[in-house]
Structure formats: structure tokens, C-alpha cells
């Protein structure tokens, strides 16, 4: 059977190509999006849909990998256009009632909230579906399977579709054209052990293409997952070397950015590509996530 066509829509986040994708799959009356993107990129999403002869009201289902604003910010808006929204059980309460999510993001982004993320509307209750782990989602003749994949966030699903895995952020951040990948490690739920278990689970599923939200579809799955695992191992080792000195968070951010940018320089990444990586995965957020992981998990007697 031929693979169903999957269309990558570039959401042109902050006027940068290849930073955030939304994936469109159509069959008969069904039009499915993987990720809504943030509210700030709705015009780019509408333009991408228009190229396929669709309007937002034609979208029947939106499958969210997780509820971070760059992935799910426009989900409430799509629910008001009639789409059914699918999300991990841990994320569902925050989509119905996003006040806490917005408050915590506002503490981080301040007056840049609107420019970065746009409006975040609650999802209509009767438009929200919460699949279980390993549950098959049947949409017409299309079949998706939700796979619980924590590590980046506790509310993270990856979705299997035919020979492809939509990996959200647990599959890392990778810009097309470069043999380079980063693991996005924001607070508050980064967990190396759970992330490694998620990678093992993904390996066991034997798909042949992987589609991270940042950005695009890749067919070298073994290389991709090996590189991701190596990223996590190196980051945890780096953390073990740096944290015993108990650096303040500003110093940790500087050290982490210098370390990551040194790796990027070794791969000869251009400024333009580095900007896409930074928009998809801000390094300051990664340092904050690492510090929280160290203090909450590694320094805990229960760890």
C-alpha cells in the first residue's frame, strides 16, 4: 500500500522558516493536523492550508504531541472552528482551563507573550478527546496510535502513522540539511531516565520515518535516535561536571550556551540555521531545565 501523503506546513515562526511545523494528512472528508502551532502563526498555517485548497474550518482533527505553547497554542481556536482536539491525559486539564499555563509562560516571557505566542484560547470541552497510551485513533480510514513518551514533558505523546512517527519534542530538534540534532530540555519536567525509556520504546516500534515538530521528515531513523541518545548522555555528563560547583543560574546559562554553540561551530552551522535552532529550542530554557532536573531529581534522596 502506498504511503498516505503527509504535507509539512512551515509556520514561519517569528519570520523564520524551518522552526515550527504542522503536519497535514487528508483523506476523503478527514483533514488531520499534527500540532496546531501557536496562535501567533495562524496566518501562516491558514496560508499553508489554502495551498491545499482548505480553510481552518475544514480541519476535522488536531493531534497534539504536548501542550507547550509552540505546539498547542492555537488548539482552542481550532476547537472553536469545529476540530476535535486530541491530547495526553496530563495535558487535557490545561487545555480546558489554560490560566495556569498562561501564568507560568508569562513569568518566563513577560511582555513578549503576545508577539511570540499570540492568543491561547481554552479548548471547547465537547471538542476534546483524551486517548490512552497505545490506543488506536481511527479517523475514517486513517489510523494513528498514541504512544506515551515522557522525558521532555510528562504530558507528551508521539503518534505512529503508517511507517512514520510524529515525535513532537521527545525526538529532538533537527533542521533539514545538517547532521546535527539537539534535545530540547526546558523546565519543569525534563527527566533523563524517562526520556531514555521513551527512546527505547520508539526504537522497538520499527518505523522508517521520523517527523519532529522542529522540523521536517527524516528517513534515517537509526542515526536520529542514536544521536538523540548521545545528546542526552553528553548533557547529563556535562551537568555532573558543572553542578557540583553550584553555579548560579545565569552562569549555568552562559556555560551551557557556550558548550552548545561550540558543538554547533564544529558542524559549521550558519547563523541562519542557528537562529532556527534557538527559536525552536532556546538554550536559556535548556539551562533552566537542567538546573531544575539537578535540584529536583538528582539531588533528591528518592532519585
N, C-alpha and C positions, 0 to 999 in steps of 0.2 A: 504493500500500500504506500502510495506517495505521501511524503510529509505534508501536513497542512501548512499553508503559508503563514509565517509569523512576521509581522511588519514592525520594525523598530521605529518608533516616533521619537525624534530628538526634541526634548522640551526646552532646549536653548536657555538653560537656567543662567540668570544674570548675564545674558547675551553671550554665553559660552556654549559652543557645540560639544557634544560627547561628554557631558557632565551628568545628566539625568535622562534616563529612557523610560518610556511607557511602551509596552508591547501590545499590539493589537492582533487578535485572532478572530476571523469571521467565518461563519458557515451558516448558510440559509438565513434564518431570521436572527441568529445569535451574533452579537458583536461583543467580544470579551476584551477587557483591558487587564493586563497585569501591571499594577501600580497606577494610581491616579496622578502622581506627582503633586507638588504643592499648588495652592491657589494662585500663586504668582505666575505660574506657567500655563494657565488655562488657555490663553490666546494662542500660544504655540501648539498646544495639544489640539485645539479646535482647527488650526490651520493644517496640522498633520492628518486629522480625521477628514477634513474637506478634500484633501488629495485622494482619499479613498472613497469619496462620494458619501461621506457620513457626517452627521451633526452629533453633538453630545447627546441629544435625546435618543439617538439610535443605539447608544451603548446599553446593552442589556445587563451586563455583569462586570464588576470590578473585583479582581482578586488582589488583596494587599498582602505583601510579604510581612510587613510590620507597620507600626503606627508612627514612626518618626516622620517629621513634617515633610521631608523631601520625597517621601514615598506615598504618604496617605493624606496630605493636607487638603486635597480637593475632593476627598471621598464623600463628605457631607453634601457638597454641591452636586456631585453626580447622583447621590441618592434622591435629591430633590428633582432631578431630571428623569427619575424613574428606574435608575440602575439598582440592581441588587448587589450589596457590598459584602464580600467575604473577608473574614479576619480571624486571627488566632483568638482563642477564648480569653487570654490575658489582656489582649488589646481592646476587646469589644467594649468594656465599660467606658474607656476613654474616648471612644468614637461617639458613643451616645451622649456623653457628658464631658466635653473636652476642656472644661475650665482649668483643671489641674495641669493638664498637658500644656495648655497655653501659658499658664502662670509660670511653669518651670522653664519653658522656652524663652519667655520674656525676661526672666532673670539672666539668661545667658546672652540673648541677642539685643535686649533693650529696644532703643528706638529704630533698630534695623529690622524688627519683626515684619512689618508690613512690606518693606521692599524685598526682603528675602523670601518670605513665605506667603504673603497675601492673606486672604481670608480663610479661616478654618471653621467651617460650619459643622454642627452636630449631624451625625447620620440619622436619618429617619428610622425609628425603631423597627417598623414593619419592613424595612429595606435591608436589614442586617441579618446575615447568616453566619453562624459560627461553626465551621466544620471541626470534627475531631481529628487528631493525629491519624494519618494513614487512611483517612476517609476519602472515597472517590466522590468527586463532584461531577455530576453529569449535566451538561448544558447542551441540549439537542443531542447530536452525535459526538460532541466533543467530550473528552474525559480528562479531568485533572485529578491529581492526588496531592492532598496537603500533607507535608512532611514536617514534623516538629523539629526545628533546627536552632536551638538556643546557642548562646556564646557571644554573639554581637548584642542580642537583646533576648529577654526571656519570652517575649511575645512574637517570636519570629517563626514563620512558616516559609519553606521553599515549596514550589509547586512543580510536580512532574507532569509533563505533557508530551505524549508520544516519546521521541528519543531525546527530549530536551528537559533541562532543569532550570527553572526561573529561580535564581538563588538569592535575590534580594541583596543583602549586605553580608550574609554569612559566607557567601562565595567570594568575598573580597571586592576590591575596586581595581578595574583594569581598563585602560584606554586602548582602543584598537591600534595596531601597528607597532607596538612596543612589547618586548619580552619582559614586562615589568608589572608587578601586582602589589597592592597594599591591602592590609587588613584594617578596616575601619574600627576603631576601638573607643567609642565615646562612653561617657558615664550614662546611666548608673549601673548597667547590668553586664558589662564586659566580664567574661569568665573563660579563662583559657582551657580549663578541663572540659567544660561543656562544649566549647567550640571544637575542640579536637574530637569529641564524641560525634558531633554533628558532621564533621568531615568524614569520619569513618562510616557513618551511616550513608552519606552521599556516595562514597566510593562503592558501597555494597549495592547501590541501585543501578549501576551499569548503564547510565545514559551516555549518549555520544556527543551532546552539545550542552554548553552551559551559558546562561544568559543572566549575568549580574545586572542590577538596575543601573550601575555605573560601570561599564557601558558597553552594550553590544553582545553579539552572539559569537561564541568561540567553539571550535571543534577539537581543541587539544586538551580534553578534559583531564587526562592524567597529569600532564605538565601543570595545568592550572591548579589542581588540588594539591599536588606536591609542593608547588611554590607557595601556596597559601599556608600549608602546614609549616614550611620552612620559615615563613614570615612570623608566624605565631611563636615558634620555638625561639627564634632570634630575639623577638621583642621581650619574651619572658626572661631570657638570659640577660639581656641588656638591663631590664628592670632590676634583676637580682644584683647586678653590679652597681647600679646607681643608687638604689633606695636605702641601703644601709647608712649612707651619709645623711639621710633625711633632708633632702633639698627642699626649699620652699617651692610652691607650685610654679611660680614664674621661672625659676631656674630650671625646673624639670621641663617646662615647655620649650625653653631655649635649647636645652641639651637634646631633647627629642627631635625638634625641628632640624637641628644641625646634623644629627645622626641620619634622619630620613633623607634630608636633602643631599647629604654625602653619597648615599646609595643611589639617588636619582642621577647625580652628576656622573657617577661611574657608568650609568647606562646612556649618557648623552641625551637626556630628555630636554626638549626645547622649553622655553619659558611658557609657550602657549599650552603645551601638554601638561606642564607642571601646574598651570592655573586650573586646568580641568581636574587634576588630582586633588588640588587644595579645595576647590568648590565642592567636590564630591565627598571629601574626607578631610576636614580641617585638622591640621596637625595639633593645634592647641587643644582641641576636643579630645584627640587621642591621648595626649599627655594627661589631661584631666581624668580620662577613663582609666589609664594605667595607675594613676595615684589612688583613685578610689578602690580599684581592684586590690592594690597592695595593702591598703589600710583595712578594708572590709573583709577580704578573703585571706590574703597571705599572712596578715598579722593577727588573724582571729584564731583563738585556741581550737575552734571547730574545723579549721581549714584542713 
